[in-house]
Amino acid sequence: MEKIRFFITPFSVFFIILAIAAALSSIDYSWSNWKPASCMPDNCFCEIIHPGAIAQPANAWSSFGFVLVGLLVIRQSGEDVRRRGTNLMTSQRAYPVVFGTALIIIGLGSAFYHASLTFAGQFFDVMGMYLAAVFILLYNFSRVSALSARRFVLIYVLLNLILAFILLEWPALRRYIFAALVLFSLWPEYRVRTQKQLKINGFFLHAAWWTLVAAFIIWVLDLTKILCNPNSWLQGHALWHLLGTIAAGFLYLYYRSELIPHGRSLFK
């Protein structure tokens, strides 16, 4: 019964969000007066562009997987802090709440982007990815340095404000910046593994990594239209969303499984 109660709140909120999205999608609306995304008119992945409120249904609806995982992460954070977890992700609620919120924004931003194919949608879609990538980068630094939760949040906000400005001014750089953030986050992870007696479930990290690799391959095949059926309900970019959701869940489980050796500080 306790497990059922755990899922009631996140799933209730998730289905309310889906219901609101479904209601909005039924409105006869045109995005023609909005500034179009930089991929327009014929480079917005494989799925055909439909008229009306949702331009790419498969790509839009598949984005909501991130929202569900984000809600579950935030829900779990309350339980972990109440039980006095042994690492940053389970002992201080700021970290999982920031990560869960980033995943929710990824999902909503991506859904908005694929529904509208507007520059505004593109901005929120990319900013969601930045929010998650910056979290991973700073969280890994937090595991090897004396970076408090307050400083973490402050630096996190400042970095993302800078990235938001760059995204507005030079949107063509968005994919290169995202790739750089992911690559830079690997260095503190390496430091963690070499400087600490790490007790953590490495399976989750490997699962996250290879799931993301598979997702990226599918993303490339869809973007280049090498593997493409524009009218199919099953789209490569939608699979990218779903696999990205799974990878994010694995990464959270990896961080959550870390055990701090006896006598050592959470911040050292």
TAGIZI-V357263 format. One record per run of one state. SS is the DSSP state (a for helix, b for strand, c for the rest). FROM is the first residue (numbers start at 1). TO is the last residue. If there is no record, write none. Layout:
BEGIN
SS;FROM;TO
SS;FROM;TO
END
This chain:
BEGIN
c;1;1
a;2;25
c;26;35
b;36;36
c;37;56
a;57;61
c;62;63
a;64;82
c;83;87
a;88;91
c;92;92
a;93;116
c;117;117
b;118;118
a;119;142
c;143;148
a;149;169
c;170;170
a;171;195
c;196;198
b;199;199
c;200;201
a;202;223
c;224;235
a;236;256
c;257;258
b;259;259
c;260;268
END
